[in-house]
Amino acid sequence: MRVIFNEELKQVADDLDHMAQDVRKAINGAGEALLKQDVEAAQTVIDGDIEIDALESSVIDQCVKLLAKQNPVATDLRVVVSTLRLASTFERMGDLARHVAEAARRTYPASPLPESAQPVFAEMIDFLNHTADDLVNLLDNRDEKHAESIILNDDKLDDLHHKTFELALSDDVTRQQTVDIVLLGRFLERLGDHAVSVARRVAYIVSGFDPSKKPTRDEGTDID
């Protein structure tokens, strides 16, 4: 039974890896669509979201069967339940990338962003591209330190997101551009938040603890 469980869990892990890779492609493509007015990249992201959704359904179905048939406990249970949540998080990330691509397609051949907003959004996209690479690597190496790095780095994206508010309030942008700046900034910021959720969940699988919430001496614990 243990051999069967491990084989089935390996299939789930493979599907989850595939989801992470597809989400990375979606983020990369959404960035290309937004910054370079690449309508083909936008359409690829939009069409590709169907596969991410299908993979989520596959992972959920497999995890439910594992819970029902194998009755896992302890670490195995933690892995299965966490995998369910990871699949849902990746699916949401795919949706957010699709929203960005749809915004770019809607205004093609023009950009939904004014020229003044391009540099900040370029930094946000660059940050997310690197984060997407980190997530793929994290699923492969299951390194808790790597997960902690992803969590801590999210402050950089939050700072960039705050800058978009100033851009949205500028007198030089139209009402529609104001709406697009706010929405697109929020979509990108949420992608970062979900990346943090993935990192926390992977760290929990590995150690049973969220690295951002470990108790410290300052919190009155008995840790030496």
C-alpha positions as CSV (number, residue, x, y, z in Angstrom):
1,M,0.0,0.0,0.0
2,R,2.9,2.3,0.8
3,V,4.3,1.8,-2.7
4,I,1.0,2.6,-4.3
5,F,0.6,5.7,-2.1
6,N,4.0,7.0,-3.1
7,E,3.4,6.4,-6.8
8,E,0.1,8.3,-6.7
9,L,1.6,11.1,-4.7
10,K,4.4,11.4,-7.3
11,Q,1.8,11.8,-10.0
12,V,0.1,14.6,-8.0
13,A,3.5,16.3,-7.5
14,D,4.2,16.1,-11.2
15,D,0.9,17.8,-12.0
16,L,1.7,20.5,-9.5
17,D,5.1,21.1,-11.0
18,H,3.4,21.4,-14.4
19,M,1.0,23.9,-12.9
20,A,3.9,26.0,-11.6
21,Q,5.6,25.9,-15.0
22,D,2.4,27.0,-16.8
23,V,1.9,29.8,-14.3
24,R,5.4,31.0,-15.0
25,K,4.7,31.0,-18.7
26,A,1.4,32.9,-18.0
27,I,3.2,35.6,-16.0
28,N,5.9,36.0,-18.6
29,G,3.4,36.2,-21.4
30,A,1.2,38.7,-19.5
31,G,4.2,40.9,-19.0
32,E,5.1,40.8,-22.7
33,A,1.5,41.6,-23.6
34,L,1.3,44.5,-21.2
35,L,4.7,46.1,-21.8
36,K,5.1,45.4,-25.5
37,Q,1.5,45.4,-26.7
38,D,2.0,41.8,-27.9
39,V,-1.5,40.7,-28.7
40,E,-0.4,37.1,-29.6
41,A,1.2,36.7,-26.2
42,A,-2.0,38.0,-24.6
43,Q,-4.1,35.5,-26.4
44,T,-1.7,32.6,-25.6
45,V,-2.0,33.5,-21.9
46,I,-5.8,33.7,-22.1
47,D,-6.1,30.4,-24.0
48,G,-3.5,28.7,-21.7
49,D,-5.6,29.3,-18.6
50,I,-7.8,26.4,-19.5
51,E,-4.9,24.0,-19.0
52,I,-4.1,25.5,-15.6
53,D,-7.7,25.0,-14.6
54,A,-7.7,21.4,-15.9
55,L,-4.5,20.7,-13.9
56,E,-6.1,22.1,-10.7
57,S,-9.1,19.8,-11.2
58,S,-6.8,16.9,-11.7
59,V,-4.7,17.6,-8.6
60,I,-7.9,18.1,-6.5
61,D,-9.4,14.8,-7.7
62,Q,-6.2,12.9,-7.1
63,C,-5.8,14.4,-3.6
64,V,-9.4,13.6,-2.6
65,K,-8.9,10.0,-3.8
66,L,-5.7,9.8,-1.7
67,L,-7.5,11.0,1.3
68,A,-10.4,8.6,0.8
69,K,-8.4,5.5,-0.2
70,Q,-5.1,5.8,1.7
71,N,-6.3,7.6,4.9
72,P,-2.9,9.3,5.3
73,V,-1.7,10.6,8.7
74,A,1.0,12.9,10.1
75,T,3.4,14.2,7.4
76,D,1.6,12.4,4.5
77,L,-1.7,14.2,5.5
78,R,0.1,17.5,5.7
79,V,1.5,17.0,2.2
80,V,-1.8,16.0,0.6
81,V,-3.8,18.8,2.2
82,S,-1.1,21.4,1.4
83,T,-1.0,20.2,-2.2
84,L,-4.7,20.9,-2.5
85,R,-4.2,24.4,-1.3
86,L,-1.2,24.9,-3.6
87,A,-3.2,23.9,-6.6
88,S,-5.9,26.4,-5.8
89,T,-3.3,29.1,-5.3
90,F,-1.6,28.4,-8.7
91,E,-5.1,28.4,-10.3
92,R,-5.7,31.9,-8.9
93,M,-2.3,33.1,-10.2
94,G,-3.2,31.8,-13.6
95,D,-6.5,33.8,-13.4
96,L,-4.6,37.0,-12.4
97,A,-2.2,36.6,-15.3
98,R,-5.1,36.1,-17.6
99,H,-6.7,39.4,-16.3
100,V,-3.5,41.3,-17.2
101,A,-3.5,39.7,-20.7
102,E,-7.1,40.6,-21.2
103,A,-6.5,44.2,-20.3
104,A,-3.6,44.3,-22.8
105,R,-5.7,42.7,-25.5
106,R,-8.6,45.1,-24.9
107,T,-6.6,48.2,-25.7
108,Y,-4.5,46.8,-28.5
109,P,-2.6,48.2,-30.4
110,A,-2.4,50.9,-27.7
111,S,-1.3,50.2,-24.1
112,P,-3.7,50.3,-21.2
113,L,-1.0,52.2,-19.3
114,P,0.2,55.8,-19.9
115,E,3.9,56.2,-20.7
116,S,4.5,57.6,-17.2
117,A,3.5,54.3,-15.7
118,Q,5.6,52.1,-17.8
119,P,8.8,52.1,-15.7
120,V,7.1,51.1,-12.5
121,F,5.0,48.4,-14.1
122,A,8.2,47.1,-15.9
123,E,9.8,46.7,-12.5
124,M,6.8,44.9,-11.1
125,I,6.8,42.5,-14.1
126,D,10.5,41.9,-13.8
127,F,10.1,41.1,-10.1
128,L,7.3,38.7,-10.8
129,N,9.2,37.0,-13.6
130,H,12.0,36.3,-11.2
131,T,9.5,35.2,-8.5
132,A,7.9,32.8,-10.9
133,D,11.3,31.2,-11.6
134,D,11.9,30.9,-7.9
135,L,8.5,29.1,-7.4
136,V,9.3,26.5,-10.0
137,N,12.7,26.0,-8.4
138,L,11.2,25.9,-4.9
139,L,8.8,23.0,-5.8
140,D,11.9,21.1,-7.1
141,N,14.2,21.7,-4.2
142,R,11.8,22.1,-1.3
143,D,14.3,24.3,0.4
144,E,12.9,26.2,3.5
145,K,15.5,29.0,3.2
146,H,14.5,29.5,-0.4
147,A,10.9,29.8,0.7
148,E,11.8,32.3,3.4
149,S,13.6,34.4,0.8
150,I,10.5,34.6,-1.5
151,I,8.4,35.6,1.5
152,L,10.8,38.4,2.6
153,N,11.3,39.7,-0.9
154,D,7.6,40.5,-1.3
155,D,8.1,43.8,0.4
156,K,9.8,45.1,-2.8
157,L,6.7,44.4,-4.8
158,D,4.5,46.1,-2.2
159,D,6.6,49.2,-2.4
160,L,6.2,49.3,-6.2
161,H,2.5,48.8,-5.8
162,H,2.3,51.8,-3.6
163,K,3.9,53.9,-6.3
164,T,1.1,53.0,-8.7
165,F,-1.4,54.9,-6.5
166,E,0.5,58.2,-7.2
167,L,0.5,57.4,-10.9
168,A,-3.3,56.8,-10.8
169,L,-3.8,60.2,-9.1
170,S,-1.8,62.1,-11.7
171,D,-3.5,64.9,-13.7
172,D,-1.9,63.6,-16.8
173,V,-3.9,60.3,-17.1
174,T,-7.4,59.7,-18.4
175,R,-10.2,58.2,-16.3
176,Q,-9.8,54.9,-18.1
177,Q,-6.1,54.9,-17.6
178,T,-6.6,55.6,-13.9
179,V,-8.9,52.5,-13.7
180,D,-6.4,50.4,-15.6
181,I,-3.5,51.5,-13.4
182,V,-5.4,50.6,-10.2
183,L,-6.6,47.3,-11.5
184,L,-3.4,46.2,-13.1
185,G,-1.4,47.2,-10.1
186,R,-3.7,45.2,-7.9
187,F,-3.5,42.2,-10.2
188,L,0.3,42.2,-10.1
189,E,0.4,42.8,-6.3
190,R,-1.9,39.9,-5.8
191,L,0.3,37.7,-7.9
192,G,3.1,38.5,-5.4
193,D,0.8,37.7,-2.4
194,H,-0.1,34.3,-3.9
195,A,3.6,33.6,-4.5
196,V,4.2,34.2,-0.8
197,S,1.3,31.8,0.0
198,V,3.0,29.1,-2.1
199,A,6.3,29.6,-0.4
200,R,4.7,29.4,3.0
201,R,2.8,26.3,2.1
202,V,5.9,24.5,0.7
203,A,7.8,25.5,3.9
204,Y,5.0,24.0,5.9
205,I,5.2,20.8,4.0
206,V,8.9,20.5,4.7
207,S,9.0,21.5,8.4
208,G,5.5,21.8,9.7
209,F,6.1,25.6,10.3
210,D,5.5,28.8,8.4
211,P,9.0,30.4,8.3
212,S,7.5,33.9,8.6
213,K,5.7,33.0,11.8
214,K,8.3,31.1,13.7
215,P,8.3,32.0,17.4
216,T,11.2,34.1,18.7
217,R,12.7,35.0,22.0
218,D,11.0,38.4,21.8
219,E,7.6,36.7,21.7
220,G,8.2,35.2,25.2
221,T,9.0,31.6,24.1
222,D,11.5,29.3,25.7
223,I,13.7,29.0,22.6
224,D,17.4,29.2,23.5
